[in-house]
Amino acid sequence: MRALMVYGTTGKFTRRMLATVLGGQSIIVFFGALVARALAASGPDHDRSAIYLAVGTGLAVVCIVAAGLMRRPWGVTIGWGVQLLTLASAAVLPMMLAVGLIFLGLWVACLVLGARIDTEQAARASTGAAETGEDTGTDRVTE
């Protein structure tokens, strides 16, 4: 198995899949921030509730920004950072560990399967161009 991409550009299909994962993750992270705020407000950490909400909302916004930056070579790197920060949020809200692991699994699956699908689509496109006689960069002799 090839190493997982940490930096660089991905294919179109992979990029779309990764952006979809980050978009869904932003919603769940925001809901986690609301839960962390409510739990902190009702407990002994009531003075930290606003901080939990602000940091969680910030992470949700970073998820959306990272989804938009998937075209850039460092977009995948920011996505990995989001995955790590989501896992780290389990220090405040333990159930975020399960959320982080689920989205980390989706992230890795999208990287692996998306690269495979992009490769197959490129192969089909080049085969289809050759079969239909489209210009593939080689000179043809016509009679």
Buried (B, 14 or more C-beta within 10 A) or exposed (E): EEEEBEEEBBBEBBBBBBBBBBBBBBEBBBEBBEBBBEBBBEEEBEEBBEBBBEBBBEBBEBBBBBBEBBEEEBBBBBBBEBBEBBBEBBEBBEEBBEBBBEBBEBBEEBBBEBBBBBEEEEEEEEEEEEEEEEEEEEEEEEE
